[in-house]
Amino acid sequence: MKVTTLLFLFLNLSCFAQYNLGSNAFSGFEQTNTSKSLGVGSRYYALPNGDLSTTLDQAALLDAKMQGSMHSTIGILPSGVNFGVFSTALKTKIGCIAPYVRYLNYGNFTETNASGETIGSFNALDYQLGASYAYTPNPYFRMGVQLNLLGSQLERYSAFGFSSTFSALLIHPKQLLTAAFGVRNLGFIFKNYTSTASAPLPLDTYIALSYKLAHAPFRFHIVGHSLNRPENIWLDPNAVPTYDPLTGDTIPIYTPNIGEKIANEATIKLNCKY
């Protein structure tokens, strides 16, 4: 049985939807939970290596060799925020399934009344119960799926939802080149915090490539993410032209060019380990 435990101290949270914070529900679960994922830009999609922790990012990376493995991660931040994940791989009649539990505890908050007087305290917690499954028809192609139940408790307000992720992995016979594509966070919220709240799940469509040089210890990772959003950048909807106080010239509203748009939807990483 293979057991992997990671402990992160003073680690900053990293969200995929970095330009869309506040506009999506349950976006806290987009944080990075493993060191290997951080090493390739927080998107470990296209590199099978037998590590159970990587299946949290990409279900198609799950294979039968992981049966009996367990993984846990605990993160502690100075602010009091902490997060964790526990997963294991089980052998079943239909293949290998990896159930997991994740949580994100935002810590304790002081509750005050309208006058600013302290009247108590409350806690905020997000949690997720899910499982990954991969189907391998041949050594060069895999299909993966994740199903998740989502929950959140913020003081006396609660929300619940369901999400799913579908992915595929192509593997070159010599494993020098691997490619992945998929859709993350397809689902719905069946109970929101209030009757008027309406935030969607952080939907993400991606394509990833990983290539290792045949005679050098370098592997390149390229990921195109957020492909379902034509502009993965926040633009102020209330912005108006301004004026330079020295020259009097008009400063137009910022509009990203094509290069900036591509850069906001791409992650490129060189890894020297593999």
C-alpha positions as CSV (number, residue, x, y, z in Angstrom):
1,M,0.0,0.0,0.0
2,K,1.4,3.4,-1.0
3,V,0.7,6.3,1.4
4,T,1.5,9.9,0.6
5,T,1.0,12.7,3.0
6,L,1.9,16.4,2.4
7,L,1.8,19.3,4.8
8,F,1.9,22.8,3.5
9,L,2.7,25.6,6.0
10,F,2.3,29.3,5.0
11,L,1.2,28.4,1.5
12,N,-0.9,30.9,-0.5
13,L,-4.1,29.7,-2.1
14,S,-4.1,29.6,-5.8
15,C,-7.4,29.8,-7.8
16,F,-7.7,29.0,-11.5
17,A,-10.5,31.6,-12.0
18,Q,-8.1,34.3,-10.8
19,Y,-9.8,37.0,-12.9
20,N,-13.3,35.9,-11.9
21,L,-13.2,35.8,-8.1
22,G,-16.6,36.7,-6.6
23,S,-18.5,35.8,-9.8
24,N,-18.6,32.0,-9.2
25,A,-19.9,29.7,-6.5
26,F,-17.6,27.2,-4.7
27,S,-14.5,28.7,-6.4
28,G,-12.5,27.8,-3.3
29,F,-12.2,24.2,-4.5
30,E,-10.1,25.4,-7.4
31,Q,-7.2,25.8,-5.1
32,T,-4.1,23.7,-5.6
33,N,-3.8,20.7,-3.2
34,T,-0.5,19.0,-4.3
35,S,3.1,20.0,-4.8
36,K,3.3,18.3,-8.2
37,S,0.4,20.4,-9.4
38,L,2.1,23.6,-8.2
39,G,5.2,22.6,-10.0
40,V,3.5,22.7,-13.4
41,G,1.5,25.9,-12.9
42,S,-1.4,24.4,-10.8
43,R,-2.8,22.4,-13.7
44,Y,-1.6,18.9,-13.7
45,Y,-3.6,17.5,-16.6
46,A,-1.3,15.7,-19.1
47,L,1.3,13.7,-17.3
48,P,0.5,10.1,-16.0
49,N,3.0,9.1,-13.3
50,G,1.1,6.8,-10.9
51,D,0.6,9.4,-8.2
52,L,-2.9,9.4,-6.8
53,S,-2.8,13.1,-5.8
54,T,-2.7,14.1,-9.5
55,T,-6.2,12.5,-10.1
56,L,-7.7,15.4,-8.2
57,D,-6.9,17.6,-11.2
58,Q,-7.5,15.1,-13.9
59,A,-9.5,11.9,-13.4
60,A,-8.1,10.3,-16.6
61,L,-4.7,10.0,-14.8
62,L,-6.2,7.3,-12.6
63,D,-5.0,3.8,-13.4
64,A,-5.1,0.3,-11.9
65,K,-1.6,0.6,-10.4
66,M,-2.9,3.1,-7.9
67,Q,-5.2,0.5,-6.2
68,G,-4.5,0.5,-2.5
69,S,-2.8,4.0,-2.5
70,M,-3.8,6.7,-0.1
71,H,-3.1,10.4,-0.2
72,S,-3.7,13.3,2.2
73,T,-2.8,17.0,2.2
74,I,-3.2,19.5,5.0
75,G,-2.5,23.2,4.5
76,I,-2.3,25.8,7.3
77,L,-2.2,29.5,6.7
78,P,-1.2,32.3,9.2
79,S,-4.6,33.9,8.8
80,G,-6.2,30.8,10.4
81,V,-7.5,29.5,7.0
82,N,-6.8,25.8,6.6
83,F,-7.6,23.2,3.9
84,G,-7.2,19.5,3.4
85,V,-7.9,16.5,1.2
86,F,-8.0,12.8,1.7
87,S,-8.2,10.3,-1.1
88,T,-7.7,6.6,-1.7
89,A,-8.0,4.2,-4.7
90,L,-10.2,1.1,-4.4
91,K,-10.5,-1.9,-6.7
92,T,-14.1,-2.6,-7.8
93,K,-15.7,-4.9,-10.4
94,I,-15.8,-2.0,-12.9
95,G,-12.2,-0.9,-12.3
96,C,-10.4,1.5,-10.1
97,I,-12.3,4.2,-8.3
98,A,-10.8,7.0,-6.2
99,P,-13.1,8.5,-3.6
100,Y,-12.0,11.7,-1.8
101,V,-13.0,14.3,0.7
102,R,-11.9,17.9,0.6
103,Y,-12.5,20.9,2.9
104,L,-11.7,24.5,3.1
105,N,-12.1,26.1,6.5
106,Y,-12.0,29.9,6.4
107,G,-11.6,30.1,10.2
108,N,-13.5,32.0,12.9
109,F,-15.0,35.5,12.4
110,T,-16.3,38.0,14.9
111,E,-20.0,38.7,14.7
112,T,-21.1,42.3,15.3
113,N,-24.4,44.1,15.3
114,A,-25.3,47.3,13.3
115,S,-23.5,49.4,15.9
116,G,-20.3,47.5,15.7
117,E,-20.7,45.8,19.0
118,T,-19.4,42.2,19.3
119,I,-22.2,39.7,19.8
120,G,-20.5,36.4,19.1
121,S,-18.5,34.6,16.5
122,F,-19.1,32.2,13.6
123,N,-17.3,29.9,11.3
124,A,-17.2,29.5,7.5
125,L,-16.5,26.1,5.8
126,D,-16.7,24.6,2.3
127,Y,-16.6,20.8,1.8
128,Q,-16.7,18.4,-1.0
129,L,-17.4,14.7,-1.3
130,G,-16.5,13.1,-4.7
131,A,-15.0,10.2,-6.6
132,S,-12.8,9.8,-9.7
133,Y,-13.1,7.0,-12.3
134,A,-11.1,6.2,-15.4
135,Y,-11.9,3.9,-18.3
136,T,-8.9,2.5,-20.2
137,P,-9.8,0.8,-23.4
138,N,-6.2,0.5,-24.5
139,P,-2.7,1.7,-23.2
140,Y,-2.8,4.9,-25.3
141,F,-6.2,6.3,-24.4
142,R,-8.1,6.9,-21.2
143,M,-11.4,8.6,-20.3
144,G,-12.1,10.0,-16.9
145,V,-15.0,11.3,-14.9
146,Q,-15.5,13.0,-11.5
147,L,-18.7,13.4,-9.6
148,N,-18.9,15.7,-6.6
149,L,-21.4,16.8,-4.0
150,L,-20.6,20.3,-2.8
151,G,-21.5,22.0,0.5
152,S,-20.9,25.3,2.1
153,Q,-21.8,26.8,5.5
154,L,-21.3,30.5,6.1
155,E,-22.6,31.5,9.5
156,R,-26.4,30.6,9.2
157,Y,-26.4,30.6,5.4
158,S,-25.8,27.3,3.5
159,A,-25.5,26.2,-0.1
160,F,-25.4,22.8,-1.8
161,G,-24.6,21.8,-5.3
162,F,-23.4,19.1,-7.7
163,S,-20.5,19.2,-10.1
164,S,-19.0,16.8,-12.7
165,T,-15.8,16.8,-14.7
166,F,-15.1,14.9,-17.9
167,S,-11.7,14.4,-19.4
168,A,-9.6,12.3,-21.8
169,L,-5.9,11.5,-22.1
170,L,-3.9,10.5,-25.1
171,I,-0.5,8.8,-24.5
172,H,2.2,8.3,-27.1
173,P,3.6,4.8,-27.2
174,K,7.0,6.0,-25.9
175,Q,5.3,8.4,-23.4
176,L,7.3,11.3,-24.7
177,L,4.1,13.2,-25.7
178,T,0.8,13.2,-23.8
179,A,-2.3,15.3,-24.5
180,A,-5.4,15.9,-22.4
181,F,-8.6,17.8,-22.9
182,G,-11.7,18.1,-20.7
183,V,-14.4,20.1,-19.1
184,R,-14.4,20.9,-15.4
185,N,-17.3,21.9,-13.1
186,L,-20.3,21.0,-15.1
187,G,-23.2,21.0,-12.7
188,F,-25.8,23.1,-10.8
189,I,-26.6,24.5,-7.4
190,F,-29.8,23.1,-5.9
191,K,-29.8,25.3,-2.8
192,N,-28.1,28.7,-2.7
193,Y,-27.3,30.9,0.3
194,T,-30.3,33.1,-0.3
195,S,-33.3,33.1,-2.6
196,T,-31.8,35.9,-4.7
197,A,-28.2,34.6,-5.0
198,S,-27.3,33.4,-8.5
199,A,-23.6,32.5,-9.0
200,P,-22.6,29.7,-11.5
201,L,-20.0,27.1,-10.9
202,P,-16.5,27.9,-12.2
203,L,-16.8,26.1,-15.5
204,D,-13.5,25.5,-17.2
205,T,-12.7,24.0,-20.6
206,Y,-9.0,23.1,-21.2
207,I,-6.5,21.5,-23.6
208,A,-3.1,20.4,-22.3
209,L,0.1,19.0,-23.8
210,S,3.2,17.6,-22.1
211,Y,6.3,16.8,-24.1
212,K,9.7,15.3,-23.0
213,L,12.8,15.7,-25.0
214,A,14.1,12.3,-26.0
215,H,17.7,12.9,-25.0
216,A,17.4,15.5,-22.2
217,P,15.8,15.6,-18.8
218,F,13.4,18.3,-19.7
219,R,9.6,18.2,-20.1
220,F,7.5,21.0,-21.4
221,H,3.9,21.6,-20.1
222,I,1.5,23.8,-22.1
223,V,-2.1,24.3,-20.9
224,G,-4.8,26.3,-22.6
225,H,-7.4,26.9,-19.9
226,S,-10.6,28.9,-19.5
227,L,-11.3,28.3,-23.2
228,N,-15.0,28.7,-22.6
229,R,-14.4,32.4,-21.7
230,P,-13.4,34.6,-24.6
231,E,-11.8,37.1,-22.2
232,N,-10.3,35.6,-19.0
233,I,-9.7,39.0,-17.5
234,W,-11.8,41.3,-15.4
235,L,-12.7,44.6,-17.0
236,D,-14.4,47.3,-15.1
237,P,-17.9,47.7,-16.6
238,N,-18.2,51.3,-15.2
239,A,-14.8,52.4,-16.7
240,V,-14.8,55.7,-18.6
241,P,-12.1,57.6,-20.5
242,T,-9.8,59.7,-18.3
243,Y,-7.5,62.7,-19.0
244,D,-3.8,63.2,-18.5
245,P,-3.5,66.2,-16.1
246,L,-0.3,67.4,-17.7
247,T,-1.0,67.1,-21.4
248,G,-4.8,67.1,-21.4
249,D,-4.7,64.0,-23.7
250,T,-7.6,61.5,-23.4
251,I,-6.6,58.2,-21.9
252,P,-8.9,55.6,-23.5
253,I,-10.6,52.7,-21.6
254,Y,-8.2,49.8,-21.3
255,T,-8.9,47.0,-23.9
256,P,-6.7,43.9,-23.9
257,N,-5.0,43.0,-27.1
258,I,-4.9,39.5,-28.6
259,G,-1.6,38.7,-27.0
260,E,-2.9,39.6,-23.5
261,K,-6.0,37.5,-24.1
262,I,-3.9,34.5,-25.0
263,A,-1.6,35.0,-22.1
264,N,-4.5,35.0,-19.7
265,E,-5.6,31.6,-20.9
266,A,-2.3,29.8,-21.1
267,T,0.2,28.2,-18.7
268,I,3.6,27.2,-20.0
269,K,6.0,25.4,-17.7
270,L,9.4,23.7,-18.1
271,N,10.0,20.8,-15.7
272,C,13.5,19.3,-15.2
273,K,12.6,16.3,-13.1
274,Y,11.2,13.9,-15.8
